[in-house]
Amino acid sequence: MAACSIEDVLAKVERDEAEKLKSITVQKELDLEFDAGNLLALDKNRIDVSDFKQQKKDDFLRSLARDNTQLLINEIWKHPTERVEEVIVVKLPEPTTVLPREKPAPKPRPPTKWEEFAKLKGIQKKKKTNLVWDEVHKEWRRRWGYKRAKDGTKEWLIEVPENADPNEDQFAKRNKEKKERVAKNEFNRLRNIARAQKLKVPGVGLPPASQQSKTELAQAVNIAKISTASVGKFQDSLPKEKAPRNTGKRRKFQPVIGDFADEKQKQLDILKIMDSKKPRLDITKAVNKQMREEDMEAAAKRRKESARKGRRGHMSGRGKGSAPGKGKGKAAKGKGRNPRAKQGKH
């Protein structure tokens, strides 16, 4: 057995390590096209069919992906670098390749009411530290949240104010005020969302006023009536209570699954109207409308003629009755005599 020296062993180990660790230099016939902003590399070199057939498909594809990735990494490190928290990072340029996306890009969030007011008044937001010194516990605590500094809800003793009721529960009062603050913040958040989406903010009931009109009281009663789990369906009505006005109508939608023949006919009618250049005329409806107009004109004409005849007859009656001792009065006396009585005298 031939003796091996230490130098030969070390040289063999170096060769084995060099074979395992490939060089960062990769040779390509055509240079790759890079888009460092998108971390994209385009390889336009043709694939050698003989090498693809001689090697295994997985080994060939793995080797090709490794070389292209190495070239992409080399291209990335050509850009300027900086150190951020003991880590070296690369400043990537703006992407040049337009990539498709499923949905449109999100729009910027509209400013809230406070942000608009701060911008108008020039108020700048100051960043506060997360930890503050708590004098009671003599330690650093969070400014907000769990185990925060100066937490008033953890006090076991509360001083009763001078103008407060001595029998009032201050702990219950504190919890109630906290719930009201949370509800108010949530309402303001929802109102900001509705205002940003240009939606109508729902009412919050009847606002307090010194004098309330009948309409406002009716609106308050209606709001209280529908503020139940059944939306007022099983709420009893008061005696002589009128139905609420201006409550709106519910939109009626066609069923999702229904008569397909009817739906097909409606779509065909719409297409027929859209394709026709002349406006569509409903002959039956037009004839009925014309007949109604003629009947209304004839009725109005008859009413005018009857009113004119009534005025003439009224005027002639007043003329005959103006002289009660003449004309018709004498004739009535002559007609009232008995002709037989005159013959009996002779």
Disulfide bonds with the S-S distance in Angstrom:
none
